[in-house]
Amino acid sequence: MKTSIVHLLRSALLAAFVGVLPALASVTDAPAADHPAHLLAILGSVSVSNAGPYVEIGTYQIQVSVKLGEPSARLPDGTWLYDHRGIEGSAAEGTLVVRFAGGRVSGLSLATPRVVAALRDAAGTAGRTLLANH
């Protein structure tokens, strides 16, 4: 009796594993997918190493202005936003977010409209003083 229960459990596990194999095969095909676009859709933003051949972490702010032009918006914290940008070789599109520290680029990312709206809202409320609670 003990042997037949073990045999049944093994058979059930084998059947379950065989049923999962097609799903595992599709996961292994994932590297061919558009990884940056997938991350952008899930996370709302994705870090990028550069914005064109001349703008990367450490680039002077004046150089960013020369190479990328006038930003679509400047937030009060000094962040620059460039609308309608994308990642080369990917379907990922959004707003390039350029952060500065000490007059140099400290962060580059591509963000979705929802994240950009949150950045704008946070920038709009950053200078407000709370006078009362509801």
Buried (B, 14 or more C-beta within 10 A) or exposed (E): EEEEEEEEEEEEEEEEEEEEEEEEEEEEEEEEEBBBBBBBEEEBBBEBEEBEEEBBEEBBBEBBEEEBEEBBBEBEEBBBBBEEBBBEEBEBBBBBBBBBEEEEBBEBBBBBEEBBEEBBEEBEEEEEEEEEEE
